[in-house]
């Protein structure tokens, strides 16, 4: 009986340690990206992709990882805050650290758009010189060459809570992206958009490289199968993590850093993504 109790205690302790590790230990996923549109002057250009912080506070550990990566730019694809327990101060403190590492480009997620605190967050981000790309396009210059970077504001405000009308999301994305793309003056264009499930729209408009989040890696991942459930994609989502290339468009989906409704990540550690312009498209 004593042995059984001891085993149960050890098992429970091991599970607690495992869940803490799964939810707090950040992994860095590295990819290389090649496109004939990119000048050789962009070889080695390094993009750090952050998504879905959801107010999570990693304290100094996350900043140290980002500083060690030493990216050329940092992009954030939404959900810095969580509208159910919004802490603008945590998001702002984090961004105030990383703006000292590299220029930061940001687009909203559904939690920002549905939060009454989004205006406050934007005001603080502007003070930190963050480039807010909600339905905006700008030119990025590097080594005498330039590429375009544009953002699609999340369409969550179009609907009542719980309404996942993907057709309306698609129409919204098409209308805004066509406008941005038609007004672009760069041959190569990057898109920041929170939602990976709109990949068909991004492909149809011939966006070269897209960064997204929102899927949370499927929250729980089964080895060799993938994610279990993601918003707007349902069970066994097609676009839950990694780098996916279809036609002339490459989509990079972050598993994100924080959690929203469901508090646990299983076989799905928080993730930073690094994409480097150089050589073949290879996952490390």
PECORWO-V883650 format. One record per residue. N is the residue number from 0. RES is the residue in three letters. SS is DSSP state (H for helix, E for strand, L for the rest). D_FIRST is the distance of its C-alpha to the first C-alpha in Angstrom with 2 decimals. Layout:
n=N res=RES ss=SS d_first=D_FIRST
n=N res=RES ss=SS d_first=D_FIRST
//
This chain:
n=0 res=UNK ss=L d_first=0.00
n=1 res=UNK ss=H d_first=3.82
n=2 res=UNK ss=H d_first=5.41
n=3 res=UNK ss=H d_first=5.13
n=4 res=UNK ss=H d_first=6.34
n=5 res=UNK ss=H d_first=8.67
n=6 res=UNK ss=H d_first=9.91
n=7 res=UNK ss=H d_first=10.72
n=8 res=UNK ss=H d_first=12.48
n=9 res=UNK ss=H d_first=14.36
n=10 res=UNK ss=H d_first=15.34
n=11 res=UNK ss=H d_first=16.68
n=12 res=UNK ss=H d_first=18.49
n=13 res=UNK ss=H d_first=19.97
n=14 res=UNK ss=H d_first=21.21
n=15 res=UNK ss=H d_first=22.82
n=16 res=UNK ss=H d_first=24.56
n=17 res=UNK ss=H d_first=25.68
n=18 res=UNK ss=H d_first=27.16
n=19 res=UNK ss=H d_first=28.91
n=20 res=UNK ss=H d_first=30.37
n=21 res=UNK ss=H d_first=31.48
n=22 res=UNK ss=H d_first=33.22
n=23 res=UNK ss=H d_first=34.75
n=24 res=UNK ss=L d_first=35.61
n=25 res=UNK ss=L d_first=39.15
n=26 res=UNK ss=E d_first=40.39
n=27 res=UNK ss=E d_first=44.12
n=28 res=UNK ss=E d_first=45.49
n=29 res=UNK ss=E d_first=48.91
n=30 res=UNK ss=E d_first=51.62
n=31 res=UNK ss=E d_first=55.22
n=32 res=UNK ss=E d_first=57.88
n=33 res=UNK ss=L d_first=61.34
n=34 res=UNK ss=L d_first=64.23
n=35 res=UNK ss=L d_first=67.89
n=36 res=UNK ss=L d_first=68.91
n=37 res=UNK ss=L d_first=67.47
n=38 res=UNK ss=L d_first=69.86
n=39 res=UNK ss=H d_first=69.01
n=40 res=UNK ss=H d_first=69.09
n=41 res=UNK ss=H d_first=65.71
n=42 res=UNK ss=L d_first=64.06
n=43 res=UNK ss=L d_first=61.04
n=44 res=UNK ss=E d_first=60.97
n=45 res=UNK ss=E d_first=57.37
n=46 res=UNK ss=E d_first=55.90
n=47 res=UNK ss=E d_first=52.60
n=48 res=UNK ss=E d_first=51.11
n=49 res=UNK ss=E d_first=48.89
n=50 res=UNK ss=L d_first=47.66
n=51 res=UNK ss=L d_first=45.44
n=52 res=UNK ss=L d_first=44.42
n=53 res=UNK ss=L d_first=43.68
n=54 res=UNK ss=L d_first=43.87
n=55 res=UNK ss=L d_first=41.05
n=56 res=UNK ss=L d_first=41.52
n=57 res=UNK ss=L d_first=40.76
n=58 res=UNK ss=L d_first=42.73
n=59 res=UNK ss=H d_first=44.56
n=60 res=UNK ss=H d_first=42.45
n=61 res=UNK ss=H d_first=44.10
n=62 res=UNK ss=H d_first=47.57
n=63 res=UNK ss=H d_first=47.10
n=64 res=UNK ss=H d_first=46.20
n=65 res=UNK ss=H d_first=49.27
n=66 res=UNK ss=H d_first=51.49
n=67 res=UNK ss=H d_first=50.43
n=68 res=UNK ss=H d_first=51.29
n=69 res=UNK ss=L d_first=54.78
n=70 res=UNK ss=L d_first=55.88
n=71 res=UNK ss=L d_first=59.47
n=72 res=UNK ss=E d_first=58.48
n=73 res=UNK ss=E d_first=55.37
n=74 res=UNK ss=E d_first=55.01
n=75 res=UNK ss=E d_first=52.76
n=76 res=UNK ss=E d_first=52.36
n=77 res=UNK ss=L d_first=51.30
n=78 res=UNK ss=L d_first=48.49
n=79 res=UNK ss=L d_first=48.56
n=80 res=UNK ss=L d_first=47.58
n=81 res=UNK ss=L d_first=45.42
n=82 res=UNK ss=L d_first=47.46
n=83 res=UNK ss=L d_first=44.54
n=84 res=UNK ss=L d_first=43.80
n=85 res=UNK ss=L d_first=46.89
n=86 res=UNK ss=L d_first=47.09
n=87 res=UNK ss=H d_first=50.48
n=88 res=UNK ss=H d_first=50.12
n=89 res=UNK ss=H d_first=47.19
n=90 res=UNK ss=H d_first=49.18
n=91 res=UNK ss=H d_first=52.34
n=92 res=UNK ss=H d_first=50.72
n=93 res=UNK ss=H d_first=49.35
n=94 res=UNK ss=H d_first=52.71
n=95 res=UNK ss=H d_first=54.59
n=96 res=UNK ss=H d_first=52.80
n=97 res=UNK ss=H d_first=53.31
n=98 res=UNK ss=L d_first=57.00
n=99 res=UNK ss=L d_first=57.61
n=100 res=UNK ss=L d_first=56.36
n=101 res=UNK ss=L d_first=58.46
n=102 res=UNK ss=E d_first=60.30
n=103 res=UNK ss=E d_first=57.99
n=104 res=UNK ss=E d_first=58.72
n=105 res=UNK ss=E d_first=56.84
n=106 res=UNK ss=E d_first=56.73
n=107 res=UNK ss=L d_first=54.98
n=108 res=UNK ss=L d_first=51.99
n=109 res=UNK ss=H d_first=51.25
n=110 res=UNK ss=H d_first=49.38
n=111 res=UNK ss=H d_first=52.45
n=112 res=UNK ss=H d_first=54.82
n=113 res=UNK ss=L d_first=52.84
n=114 res=UNK ss=L d_first=52.33
n=115 res=UNK ss=L d_first=54.80
n=116 res=UNK ss=L d_first=54.34
n=117 res=UNK ss=H d_first=55.67
n=118 res=UNK ss=H d_first=59.13
n=119 res=UNK ss=H d_first=57.68
n=120 res=UNK ss=H d_first=55.73
n=121 res=UNK ss=H d_first=58.85
n=122 res=UNK ss=H d_first=60.92
n=123 res=UNK ss=H d_first=58.61
n=124 res=UNK ss=H d_first=58.43
n=125 res=UNK ss=H d_first=62.24
n=126 res=UNK ss=H d_first=62.43
n=127 res=UNK ss=L d_first=60.32
n=128 res=UNK ss=L d_first=62.76
n=129 res=UNK ss=L d_first=60.26
n=130 res=UNK ss=E d_first=62.11
n=131 res=UNK ss=E d_first=61.11
n=132 res=UNK ss=L d_first=61.87
n=133 res=UNK ss=L d_first=61.37
n=134 res=UNK ss=L d_first=63.96
n=135 res=UNK ss=E d_first=65.81
n=136 res=UNK ss=E d_first=67.11
n=137 res=UNK ss=E d_first=68.07
n=138 res=UNK ss=E d_first=69.25
n=139 res=UNK ss=E d_first=67.24
n=140 res=UNK ss=E d_first=69.41
n=141 res=UNK ss=E d_first=68.27
n=142 res=UNK ss=L d_first=70.50
n=143 res=UNK ss=L d_first=73.53
n=144 res=UNK ss=E d_first=71.90
n=145 res=UNK ss=E d_first=70.40
n=146 res=UNK ss=E d_first=67.89
n=147 res=UNK ss=E d_first=67.07
n=148 res=UNK ss=E d_first=63.92
n=149 res=UNK ss=E d_first=63.46
n=150 res=UNK ss=E d_first=60.85
n=151 res=UNK ss=E d_first=60.03
n=152 res=UNK ss=L d_first=58.93
n=153 res=UNK ss=L d_first=56.05
n=154 res=UNK ss=L d_first=57.34
n=155 res=UNK ss=H d_first=54.61
n=156 res=UNK ss=H d_first=57.14
n=157 res=UNK ss=H d_first=59.02
n=158 res=UNK ss=L d_first=56.48
n=159 res=UNK ss=L d_first=54.52
n=160 res=UNK ss=L d_first=50.82
n=161 res=UNK ss=L d_first=48.89
n=162 res=UNK ss=L d_first=52.04
n=163 res=UNK ss=L d_first=51.47
n=164 res=UNK ss=L d_first=54.93
n=165 res=UNK ss=H d_first=55.13
n=166 res=UNK ss=H d_first=58.76
n=167 res=UNK ss=H d_first=59.87
n=168 res=UNK ss=H d_first=57.91
n=169 res=UNK ss=H d_first=59.73
n=170 res=UNK ss=H d_first=63.14
n=171 res=UNK ss=H d_first=62.50
n=172 res=UNK ss=H d_first=61.49
n=173 res=UNK ss=H d_first=64.48
n=174 res=UNK ss=H d_first=67.00
n=175 res=UNK ss=H d_first=65.86
n=176 res=UNK ss=H d_first=65.31
n=177 res=UNK ss=H d_first=68.68
n=178 res=UNK ss=H d_first=70.37
n=179 res=UNK ss=H d_first=68.60
n=180 res=UNK ss=H d_first=69.21
n=181 res=UNK ss=H d_first=72.85
n=182 res=UNK ss=L d_first=73.52
n=183 res=UNK ss=L d_first=71.87
n=184 res=UNK ss=L d_first=74.18
n=185 res=UNK ss=L d_first=71.75
n=186 res=UNK ss=L d_first=71.23
n=187 res=UNK ss=L d_first=67.52
n=188 res=UNK ss=E d_first=65.30
n=189 res=UNK ss=E d_first=61.72
n=190 res=UNK ss=E d_first=60.10
n=191 res=UNK ss=E d_first=57.30
n=192 res=UNK ss=E d_first=55.82
n=193 res=UNK ss=E d_first=52.42
n=194 res=UNK ss=E d_first=52.03
n=195 res=UNK ss=H d_first=51.54
n=196 res=UNK ss=H d_first=51.89
n=197 res=UNK ss=H d_first=55.64
n=198 res=UNK ss=H d_first=56.05
n=199 res=UNK ss=H d_first=58.73
n=200 res=UNK ss=H d_first=60.86
n=201 res=UNK ss=H d_first=60.57
n=202 res=UNK ss=H d_first=61.60
n=203 res=UNK ss=H d_first=64.52
n=204 res=UNK ss=L d_first=65.92
n=205 res=UNK ss=L d_first=65.54
n=206 res=UNK ss=L d_first=63.48
n=207 res=UNK ss=L d_first=62.75
n=208 res=UNK ss=E d_first=59.41
n=209 res=UNK ss=E d_first=57.06
n=210 res=UNK ss=E d_first=54.06
n=211 res=UNK ss=E d_first=51.59
n=212 res=UNK ss=E d_first=48.14
n=213 res=UNK ss=L d_first=46.74
n=214 res=UNK ss=L d_first=44.42
n=215 res=UNK ss=H d_first=41.51
n=216 res=UNK ss=H d_first=40.78
n=217 res=UNK ss=H d_first=39.43
n=218 res=UNK ss=L d_first=36.68
n=219 res=UNK ss=E d_first=33.94
n=220 res=UNK ss=E d_first=35.10
n=221 res=UNK ss=E d_first=33.94
n=222 res=UNK ss=L d_first=34.79
n=223 res=UNK ss=L d_first=37.99
n=224 res=UNK ss=L d_first=38.53
n=225 res=UNK ss=E d_first=39.09
n=226 res=UNK ss=E d_first=38.76
n=227 res=UNK ss=L d_first=37.41
n=228 res=UNK ss=E d_first=39.58
n=229 res=UNK ss=E d_first=42.50
n=230 res=UNK ss=L d_first=44.96
n=231 res=UNK ss=L d_first=48.09
n=232 res=UNK ss=L d_first=46.91
n=233 res=UNK ss=E d_first=44.05
n=234 res=UNK ss=E d_first=41.40
n=235 res=UNK ss=L d_first=41.55
n=236 res=UNK ss=L d_first=44.40
n=237 res=UNK ss=L d_first=47.12
n=238 res=UNK ss=L d_first=47.77
n=239 res=UNK ss=L d_first=44.55
n=240 res=UNK ss=L d_first=44.91
n=241 res=UNK ss=E d_first=47.05
n=242 res=UNK ss=E d_first=50.72
n=243 res=UNK ss=E d_first=52.42
n=244 res=UNK ss=E d_first=56.10
n=245 res=UNK ss=E d_first=58.08
n=246 res=UNK ss=L d_first=61.88
n=247 res=UNK ss=L d_first=63.16
n=248 res=UNK ss=E d_first=60.38
n=249 res=UNK ss=E d_first=57.19
n=250 res=UNK ss=E d_first=54.34
n=251 res=UNK ss=E d_first=51.72
n=252 res=UNK ss=E d_first=48.67
n=253 res=UNK ss=L d_first=46.35
n=254 res=UNK ss=L d_first=42.67
n=255 res=UNK ss=L d_first=43.23
n=256 res=UNK ss=L d_first=41.48
n=257 res=UNK ss=L d_first=39.99
n=258 res=UNK ss=L d_first=38.44
n=259 res=UNK ss=L d_first=39.91
n=260 res=UNK ss=L d_first=38.25
n=261 res=UNK ss=L d_first=35.11
n=262 res=UNK ss=L d_first=33.41
n=263 res=UNK ss=L d_first=31.64
n=264 res=UNK ss=L d_first=33.00
n=265 res=UNK ss=E d_first=31.02
n=266 res=UNK ss=L d_first=32.55
n=267 res=UNK ss=L d_first=35.56
n=268 res=UNK ss=L d_first=36.03
n=269 res=UNK ss=L d_first=38.90
n=270 res=UNK ss=E d_first=42.14
n=271 res=UNK ss=E d_first=45.51
n=272 res=UNK ss=E d_first=48.10
n=273 res=UNK ss=E d_first=50.99
n=274 res=UNK ss=E d_first=53.92
n=275 res=UNK ss=E d_first=56.62
n=276 res=UNK ss=E d_first=60.07
n=277 res=UNK ss=L d_first=60.66
n=278 res=UNK ss=L d_first=60.62
n=279 res=UNK ss=L d_first=58.77
n=280 res=UNK ss=L d_first=56.08
n=281 res=UNK ss=L d_first=52.97
n=282 res=UNK ss=E d_first=49.33
n=283 res=UNK ss=L d_first=47.65
//
